[in-house]
Amino acid sequence: MGRGDCGVCIQVDRAIVQHLDSNRYDLEYVDLTETPNRIAEAESTGVKTVPALVLDGQVFHINFGADLSTIA
């Protein structure tokens, strides 16, 4: 999960897509600035900042780009 105007988010997205096996993981990139209706979903999953990676329900905060409260 990230935001489109965040260079770190974009770099993380590209790296993840290149390195994770899409046959093993269902990959979805969510830009919360484009889909603010999914912020509540992100929060309920445990995402506090973006960019973040969620694998099997576990949240990995990659780097502090933005707090979710600044995106809404």
C-alpha positions as CSV (number, residue, x, y, z in Angstrom):
1,M,0.0,0.0,0.0
2,G,1.3,3.3,-0.9
3,R,0.6,6.7,-2.5
4,G,1.3,7.6,-6.0
5,D,3.1,10.9,-5.2
6,C,5.7,9.2,-3.0
7,G,8.9,8.2,-4.7
8,V,9.7,5.6,-2.0
9,C,6.3,4.0,-2.4
10,I,6.8,3.7,-6.2
11,Q,10.3,2.2,-5.7
12,V,9.0,-0.3,-3.2
13,D,6.2,-1.3,-5.5
14,R,8.6,-2.0,-8.4
15,A,11.0,-4.0,-6.2
16,I,8.2,-6.1,-4.6
17,V,6.6,-6.9,-8.0
18,Q,10.0,-7.9,-9.4
19,H,11.0,-10.1,-6.4
20,L,7.9,-11.8,-5.2
21,D,6.7,-14.9,-6.9
22,S,3.2,-14.0,-8.3
23,N,2.4,-17.7,-8.4
24,R,2.9,-17.9,-4.7
25,Y,1.4,-14.5,-3.6
26,D,-1.6,-12.6,-4.8
27,L,-0.1,-9.3,-5.5
28,E,-2.1,-6.1,-5.4
29,Y,-0.7,-2.5,-5.3
30,V,-3.1,-0.1,-3.6
31,D,-2.5,3.6,-4.0
32,L,-4.5,5.1,-1.1
33,T,-4.6,8.5,-2.7
34,E,-6.5,7.0,-5.6
35,T,-8.7,4.7,-3.5
36,P,-9.3,6.5,-0.2
37,N,-12.3,4.2,0.4
38,R,-9.7,1.5,1.2
39,I,-8.0,3.5,4.1
40,A,-10.3,1.9,6.7
41,E,-9.4,-1.5,5.3
42,A,-5.7,-0.7,5.5
43,E,-6.1,0.5,9.1
44,S,-8.1,-2.6,10.1
45,T,-5.3,-4.7,8.7
46,G,-2.8,-2.9,10.9
47,V,-1.2,-0.5,8.4
48,K,-0.2,2.7,10.1
49,T,2.0,4.3,7.6
50,V,2.8,3.9,3.9
51,P,4.5,2.4,2.1
52,A,3.6,-0.9,3.7
53,L,3.6,-4.5,2.6
54,V,0.9,-6.9,3.9
55,L,1.8,-10.6,3.5
56,D,-0.6,-13.3,4.9
57,G,-2.1,-10.7,7.2
58,Q,1.2,-9.5,8.6
59,V,2.1,-5.8,8.1
60,F,5.6,-4.7,7.2
61,H,6.1,-1.0,7.3
62,I,8.8,-0.4,4.7
63,N,9.8,3.2,5.3
64,F,8.0,6.2,6.8
65,G,6.5,8.0,3.9
66,A,3.2,9.2,5.3
67,D,0.9,8.5,8.2
68,L,-2.5,7.3,7.0
69,S,-4.2,10.3,8.7
70,T,-2.5,12.6,6.2
71,I,-3.9,10.8,3.2
72,A,-7.6,11.0,3.9
